[in-house]
């Protein structure tokens, strides 16, 4: 089963290893991902696909 926390943690580590990204940038991107996922799951049509 998909685990969002694990996926984001793995994604975040890959960006943290790249010195081109600042911690603040990574945090902003993570917030955007979480907000987008939350909004998508609040959409009844999207939610039905993942039940």
For each residue, the residues with C-beta under 8 A, 3 or more apart:
1:
2: 7
3: 6 7
4: 7 8 37
5: 8 9
6: 3 9 10
7: 2 3 4 10 11
8: 4 5 11 12 30 33 34
9: 5 6 12 13
10: 6 7 13 14
11: 7 8 14 15 33
12: 8 9 15 16 26 30
13: 9 10 16 17
14: 10 11 17 18
15: 11 12 18 21 26 29
16: 12 13 21 23 26
17: 13 14
18: 14 15 21
19:
20:
21: 15 16 18 25 26
22: 25 26
23: 16 26 27
24: 27 28
25: 21 22 28 29
26: 12 15 16 21 22 23 29 30
27: 23 24 30 31
28: 24 25 31 32
29: 15 25 26 32 33
30: 8 12 26 27 33 34
31: 27 28 34 35
32: 28 29 35 36
33: 8 11 29 30 36 37
34: 8 30 31 37 38
35: 31 32 38 39
36: 32 33 39 40
37: 4 33 34 40 41
38: 34 35 41 42
39: 35 36 42 43
40: 36 37 43 46
41: 37 38 46 47 50
42: 38 39 47
43: 39 40 46 47
44: 47 48
45: 48 49
46: 40 41 43 49 50
47: 41 42 43 44 50 51
48: 44 45 51
49: 45 46
50: 41 46 47
51: 47 48
